[in-house]
């Protein structure tokens, strides 16, 4: 048994009050594809195992039989780079402004290195305006060098822009934000009130069938968490603001099994429609900036008035506590401030990000786990529940494992095809993707439907299914596309390393 994997699993199990011991889960100790000193692969096993246990225990609570859980270590790790294994008719779907000049490491006047993220146009333009610079690394370097890091960070917080200081793990552990977050479990759950107006009926086929989930998230962690829920049979309505920018390829990859509506919550009629959906929902997953739900008028008190049995899951970078609780963040920023980048950069001549998205996908898994276990507790105790999943808190648990470099086996289309499945779509195209990483013996995880175009469902007529969709028969199949050959497979482009230029 791998102690690192058990440590992560036990931390999550304690937070969610899981009764399944890690020893009961079958783990195939296959090799990682990541050449990193950070123990990402063992973290992946722990979190995917905890997902499997959470799903299985909710199933038992709803009358389904107990079942075996198995995890393949390499498969679990590949799932932390899930968007890199998504293909349309055999061609990889790429996109997103990640490797662009503003998204890089720069040195401030006081010698502090910082990471900036402007992956959305309004964030990019805000950074360029602040430094009075064009979108050019050399010009940005000169302008940023005129400012002190603490002033930049405070101004960015006030302006809603995104940056983080490059810290060692020891420096992070001495930081007051780390101290505040360390008081929280890896996924935090809290109950309010004792109402028991909604109890889930017995399930017939899938652990989350009939569970109604509203997804108001963006980028990676949030949409991934609700795709994980949809893979267990949840009825998910994904709401997108039509005026907000989005990284479409990533969102498309995470839209399986969901209804996709466009809704502007600043418009009264659409805000009322949102409130109407909340009345009968089981869970709301919220992935926008700190305080944004409150500013729309949906405070805890208002949400409890609308639905006293709602589970609300918040996904943020720094959580609801500490001096950084109002700051926005991204995967890259949480890797930077927590010490992951410093550790992963040792022996390299450039700042190096772990070559996957362990904090985004890992936190997405944790948000799903928190939602599932809050629903299970609600079955027994009633009440309104709040769940907090936090990118940087996820980083802290990964870094709690002793760093050690291990031999990696690079991704191979031939060897890794066994992890890929094909799924048909309403468009007539065949999509290829990674199969769900948590293997359940009696209720296999799968997407009932293929990906959906954002806005393809009418926001005023789209509602909850009268009866659960599907009968538990898996809709994907082993990938024939992979046997033909997939254009753009990670092996082709050599995406083992992700570096941000040290200017």
C-alpha positions in Angstrom: 0.0 0.0 0.0 1.3 3.5 -0.9 1.3 5.7 2.2 1.2 8.9 0.2 -2.0 7.9 -1.6 -3.5 6.8 1.7 -2.6 10.1 3.4 -4.5 12.1 0.7 -7.4 9.7 0.8 -7.6 9.7 4.6 -7.6 13.5 4.7 -10.5 13.6 2.3 -12.3 10.7 4.0 -12.1 12.6 7.4 -13.5 15.8 5.8 -16.4 13.9 4.2 -17.0 11.3 7.0 -16.4 8.4 4.6 -16.5 5.0 6.1 -14.7 3.1 3.3 -11.1 2.4 4.3 -8.4 3.1 1.7 -7.3 -0.5 2.0 -10.7 -1.6 0.5 -9.9 0.2 -2.8 -8.0 -1.7 -5.5 -5.1 0.4 -7.0 -3.1 -0.5 -10.0 0.3 1.2 -9.4 1.0 2.1 -13.0 3.6 4.8 -13.8 3.0 8.5 -14.1 3.6 10.5 -17.3 4.8 13.6 -15.3 8.5 14.2 -14.8 8.0 16.2 -11.6 9.3 16.1 -8.0 5.8 17.0 -6.8 3.8 13.9 -5.9 0.9 14.6 -8.3 0.3 11.0 -9.3 -0.1 9.8 -5.7 -2.4 12.8 -5.0 -4.5 11.8 -8.1 -4.9 8.2 -6.7 -6.0 9.6 -3.3 -8.6 12.0 -4.7 -10.0 9.7 -7.4 -10.3 6.9 -4.8 -12.2 9.3 -2.5 -14.5 10.2 -5.4 -15.3 6.5 -5.9 -15.9 5.9 -2.3 -18.2 9.0 -2.0 -20.3 7.9 -5.0 -20.5 4.3 -3.7 -21.6 5.4 -0.2 -24.2 7.8 -1.6 -25.5 4.9 -3.7 -25.8 2.7 -0.6 -27.7 5.5 1.2 -30.1 5.6 -1.7 -30.7 1.8 -1.7 -28.2 0.6 -4.2 -25.9 -2.3 -3.4 -22.3 -1.8 -2.1 -19.7 -2.1 -4.8 -16.0 -2.4 -5.4 -13.8 0.6 -6.4 -10.7 0.4 -8.5 -8.2 3.1 -9.6 -5.4 3.0 -12.2 -2.7 5.4 -11.1 -1.7 6.4 -14.6 -5.3 6.9 -15.6 -6.0 9.0 -12.5 -3.0 11.2 -13.3 -3.9 11.6 -17.0 -7.3 12.9 -15.9 -5.6 15.9 -14.3 -4.8 16.9 -17.9 -8.2 15.9 -19.2 -8.6 18.6 -21.8 -5.4 17.3 -23.5 -7.2 14.1 -24.4 -10.3 15.4 -26.1 -10.8 14.8 -29.9 -13.4 15.7 -32.5 -13.5 13.0 -35.2 -9.9 12.1 -34.3 -8.5 15.7 -34.1 -7.5 17.3 -30.8 -9.5 20.3 -29.7 -7.1 23.1 -28.7 -7.5 26.7 -27.7 -7.2 29.3 -25.0 -4.8 32.2 -24.3 -2.4 30.6 -21.9 1.1 30.8 -23.5 0.9 34.5 -24.3 3.2 37.4 -23.2 1.1 38.7 -20.3 0.9 35.2 -18.8 4.5 34.9 -17.5 6.8 35.5 -14.6 8.2 39.0 -14.1 10.5 40.6 -11.5 9.2 43.6 -9.6 11.3 46.5 -8.4 11.8 45.0 -5.0 13.3 41.8 -6.5 10.1 39.7 -5.9 9.2 37.4 -8.9 5.5 37.3 -9.7 3.2 35.3 -11.9 0.5 37.2 -13.9 -2.6 35.7 -15.6 -4.6 37.4 -18.2 -6.2 34.5 -20.0 -9.5 36.4 -20.4 -9.4 39.6 -22.5 -10.6 41.9 -19.7 -7.9 40.5 -17.4 -5.2 40.9 -20.0 -6.3 44.4 -20.9 -6.5 45.4 -17.2 -2.9 44.3 -16.6 -1.6 46.1 -19.7 -3.5 49.3 -18.7 -2.2 49.1 -15.1 1.4 49.0 -16.4 0.8 51.3 -19.3 2.4 48.7 -21.6 1.7 47.0 -24.9 1.3 43.2 -25.1 5.0 42.6 -25.4 7.2 40.8 -22.9 10.2 43.1 -23.1 8.1 46.2 -22.6 6.1 44.6 -19.8 9.4 43.6 -18.1 10.6 47.2 -18.1 7.3 48.5 -16.8 6.7 45.9 -14.1 10.3 46.6 -12.8 9.2 50.1 -11.9 6.6 48.8 -9.3 6.9 47.1 -5.9 5.3 43.7 -5.6 3.1 44.4 -2.5 1.6 47.5 -4.2 0.9 45.5 -7.4 -0.8 42.7 -5.4 -3.0 45.1 -3.4 -4.0 47.1 -6.4 -4.7 44.0 -8.4 -7.0 42.7 -5.6 -8.9 46.0 -5.7 -9.1 46.0 -9.5 -10.1 42.3 -9.7 -6.9 41.4 -11.6 -4.8 38.2 -11.2 -1.3 37.9 -9.9 0.6 36.0 -7.2 4.1 36.2 -5.7 6.6 33.4 -6.4 7.2 31.8 -3.0 9.1 28.8 -1.7 7.1 26.3 0.2 8.7 27.4 3.4 7.8 31.0 2.7 4.2 30.0 2.0 4.0 28.0 5.2 5.0 31.2 7.1 2.4 33.3 5.3 -0.8 34.4 7.1 -3.0 33.2 4.2 -1.5 29.7 4.5 -2.0 29.8 8.3 -5.7 30.7 7.8 -6.3 28.0 5.1 -4.5 25.3 7.1 -7.3 25.6 9.7 -9.7 24.3 7.0 -9.9 20.7 5.8 -9.0 19.8 2.2 -12.6 20.2 1.4 -14.7 22.1 3.9 -18.4 21.4 4.7 -20.7 23.2 7.1 -24.4 22.7 7.9 -26.9 25.5 8.6 -30.4 24.8 9.9 -32.3 21.6 10.3 -35.0 21.7 7.6 -35.8 18.4 5.9 -38.1 19.4 3.1 -36.3 17.3 0.4 -35.1 13.8 0.7 -33.8 11.9 -2.3 -35.8 8.9 -3.3 -34.3 5.4 -3.7 -32.1 5.1 -6.7 -32.8 2.5 -9.4 -29.7 2.6 -11.6 -27.2 5.3 -10.7 -26.1 6.9 -7.4 -26.9 10.5 -8.4 -29.9 9.9 -10.6 -32.6 12.6 -10.0 -30.1 14.8 -8.2 -30.6 18.4 -9.5 -27.5 20.5 -9.9 -27.1 24.1 -11.1 -23.7 24.8 -12.5 -22.6 28.5 -12.5 -18.9 28.1 -13.1 -16.2 28.8 -15.7 -12.8 27.7 -16.9 -11.8 24.3 -15.4 -12.4 23.3 -11.8 -16.1 24.2 -11.6 -17.2 22.7 -14.9 -15.1 19.6 -14.2 -16.8 19.1 -10.8 -20.3 19.2 -12.3 -19.2 16.9 -15.2 -18.1 14.4 -12.6 -21.5 14.7 -11.0 -23.2 14.2 -14.4 -21.1 11.1 -14.9 -22.9 9.6 -11.9 -26.4 10.4 -13.2 -27.0 13.9 -11.9 -29.4 16.2 -13.8 -27.1 19.2 -14.4 -28.2 22.6 -15.8 -25.1 24.7 -16.8 -25.7 28.5 -16.8 -23.4 30.8 -18.6 -23.3 34.6 -18.8 -23.5 35.4 -22.5 -21.4 38.6 -21.9 -18.6 36.8 -20.0 -15.6 35.5 -22.0 -14.8 31.8 -21.9 -12.2 29.3 -23.0 -14.5 27.4 -25.2 -12.5 24.2 -25.9 -12.1 23.5 -22.1 -15.8 24.2 -21.5 -16.8 22.1 -24.4 -14.8 19.2 -23.0 -16.6 19.6 -19.7 -20.2 19.9 -21.1 -20.9 16.1 -21.3 -24.2 15.1 -19.8 -25.3 18.7 -19.2 -28.0 21.1 -20.4 -26.4 24.3 -21.5 -28.2 27.6 -21.1 -27.2 31.3 -21.5 -28.6 33.5 -18.7 -27.6 37.0 -17.5 -28.3 37.2 -13.8 -28.3 41.0 -14.0 -31.5 40.9 -16.0 -34.5 40.7 -13.7 -36.5 38.2 -15.7 -33.5 35.8 -16.0 -32.6 36.3 -12.3 -36.1 35.3 -11.4 -35.8 32.2 -13.6 -32.6 31.3 -11.8 -34.4 31.7 -8.4 -37.2 29.4 -9.7 -34.6 26.7 -10.6 -33.0 27.1 -7.2 -36.3 26.3 -5.4 -36.3 22.7 -6.6 -32.5 22.2 -6.9 -30.4 19.9 -4.7 -27.1 21.7 -5.3 -25.7 24.9 -6.7 -22.0 24.9 -7.7 -20.6 28.5 -7.9 -17.3 29.2 -9.5 -17.1 32.9 -9.9 -15.1 35.5 -7.9 -15.4 35.8 -4.1 -18.5 37.6 -3.0 -20.1 37.6 -6.5 -23.1 35.5 -5.5 -23.8 37.8 -2.5 -23.5 40.9 -4.7 -26.3 39.4 -6.9 -28.5 39.3 -3.8 -28.2 35.6 -3.2 -26.8 35.7 0.3 -26.8 32.6 2.5 -30.0 34.0 4.2 -31.7 34.5 0.8 -30.7 31.1 -0.5 -32.0 29.4 2.7 -35.2 31.3 2.2 -35.5 30.0 -1.4 -34.4 26.5 -0.6 -33.6 25.5 3.0 -32.2 22.1 1.8 -29.8 23.5 -0.8 -26.1 22.4 -1.0 -24.0 25.4 -2.2 -20.5 24.5 -3.3 -18.0 27.4 -3.7 -14.8 27.0 -5.8 -12.2 29.7 -5.2 -8.4 30.1 -5.2 -7.9 31.0 -1.6 -11.1 30.1 0.3 -13.4 32.1 2.6 -10.8 32.9 5.2 -7.5 34.9 5.6 -6.2 38.1 4.1 -6.4 36.9 0.5 -10.0 35.7 0.7 -11.1 38.4 -1.8 -8.5 37.7 -4.3 -9.1 36.0 -7.6 -6.8 33.2 -8.8 -6.0 30.6 -11.3 -4.1 27.2 -11.4 -0.9 29.0 -12.3 -1.1 31.5 -9.5 -1.9 28.8 -6.8 1.1 26.8 -8.1 3.2 29.9 -7.8 2.4 31.2 -4.3 2.2 27.7 -2.6 5.7 26.7 -3.6 4.9 24.2 -6.3 6.6 26.3 -9.0 9.7 26.8 -6.9 10.0 23.1 -6.3 9.3 22.1 -9.9 11.8 24.6 -11.2 14.8 23.2 -9.4 17.5 22.4 -11.9 15.8 24.2 -14.7 16.8 27.5 -16.3 13.1 28.7 -16.5 10.2 28.9 -14.1 8.3 25.6 -14.5 4.7 24.8 -13.9 3.7 21.2 -13.2 2.8 19.9 -16.7 -0.9 19.3 -16.0 -3.6 21.1 -14.1 -3.5 19.2 -10.8 -5.1 22.1 -8.8 -7.9 22.7 -11.3 -8.9 19.2 -11.9 -8.0 18.1 -8.4 -10.1 20.9 -6.9 -12.9 20.0 -9.3 -12.8 16.4 -7.9 -12.8 17.8 -4.4 -15.8 20.0 -5.1 -17.7 17.0 -6.5 -16.7 14.9 -3.4 -17.9 17.7 -1.1 -21.2 18.1 -2.9 -21.8 14.3 -2.9 -21.1 13.9 0.8 -23.1 17.0 1.8 -26.0 15.4 -0.1 -25.5 12.1 1.8 -25.4 14.0 5.1 -28.5 15.9 4.1 -30.3 12.7 3.6 -29.8 11.9 7.3 -29.6 15.3 8.9 -31.5 17.7 6.7 -30.3 21.3 6.6 -28.6 23.7 4.2 -25.0 22.9 3.5 -22.0 25.0 2.3 -19.0 23.3 0.7 -15.7 25.1 0.0 -13.1 23.7 -2.4 -9.9 25.8 -2.9 -7.2 25.6 -5.5 -4.4 26.7 -3.1 -5.7 24.4 -0.3 -5.4 21.6 -2.8 -1.8 22.6 -3.5 -1.1 22.5 0.3 -2.2 18.8 0.5 -0.1 17.9 -2.5 2.9 19.6 -1.0 2.3 17.8 2.3 3.6 14.7 0.6 7.4 14.3 0.6 8.8 15.5 -2.7 10.6 12.9 -4.8 11.3 12.6 -8.5 10.3 9.4 -10.1 10.8 7.9 -13.5 8.0 8.8 -15.9 6.7 7.0 -18.9 5.7 9.6 -21.5 2.2 9.5 -23.0 1.8 7.1 -25.9 -1.1 6.9 -28.2 -0.6 3.2 -28.6 -0.1 2.4 -24.9 -2.6 4.9 -23.5 -5.5 4.1 -25.9 -6.9 1.7 -23.3 -7.9 4.8 -21.3 -9.8 6.4 -24.1 -13.5 6.0 -25.1 -15.6 7.2 -28.1 -19.0 8.8 -27.7 -21.5 9.9 -30.3 -23.0 13.3 -30.3 -26.2 15.1 -31.4 -24.0 16.7 -34.1 -23.2 13.4 -35.8 -19.6 13.7 -34.9 -17.7 11.1 -32.8 -15.9 12.5 -29.7 -12.9 10.8 -28.1 -12.1 11.4 -24.4 -10.6 9.8 -21.3 -12.9 7.4 -19.6 -13.9 8.3 -16.0 -11.0 7.5 -13.7 -12.9 6.1 -10.8 -14.0 2.5 -11.7 -17.2 1.3 -9.9 -18.1 -2.4 -10.2 -21.9 -2.0 -10.3 -22.7 1.5 -11.4 -20.1 2.5 -13.9 -19.4 6.2 -14.4 -20.4 7.6 -17.9 -21.9 10.6 -19.6 -25.5 10.1 -20.7 -25.0 12.5 -23.6 -22.1 13.9 -25.6 -20.9 17.5 -25.4 -23.3 20.4 -25.8 -22.9 23.7 -27.4 -23.2 26.6 -24.9 -26.7 28.1 -25.1 -28.2 25.2 -27.0 -31.0 24.8 -24.4 -33.7 27.5 -23.8 -33.3 29.1 -20.4 -37.0 29.6 -19.9 -38.2 26.2 -20.9 -35.3 24.0 -19.8 -36.0 22.5 -16.4 -35.5 19.4 -14.3 -36.2 16.0 -15.8 -39.5 14.5 -14.6 -37.8 11.1 -14.3 -34.1 10.2 -14.3 -32.7 9.9 -17.8 -31.1 6.7 -18.8 -31.2 3.2 -17.4 -27.6 2.7 -16.3 -26.4 1.4 -19.7 -23.0 2.9 -20.6 -23.2 5.2 -23.7 -19.5 5.3 -24.5 -17.3 2.5 -26.0 -13.7 1.6 -26.3 -12.1 4.0 -28.7 -11.9 2.9 -32.3 -10.7 6.4 -33.2 -7.5 5.8 -31.1 -6.8 2.7 -33.2 -7.1 4.7 -36.4 -4.8 7.4 -35.0 -5.5 10.7 -33.2 -4.1 13.9 -34.6 -2.7 16.1 -31.9 -2.2 13.5 -29.3 0.1 14.8 -26.5 2.9 12.5 -27.6 2.9 14.3 -31.0 3.3 17.8 -29.6 5.5 16.8 -26.7 3.5 18.5 -23.9 5.5 16.9 -21.1 6.8 20.3 -20.0 5.0 23.5 -19.4 7.3 26.5 -18.8 6.7 30.2 -18.4 9.5 32.3 -19.7 11.6 33.9 -17.0 12.0 37.4 -18.5 
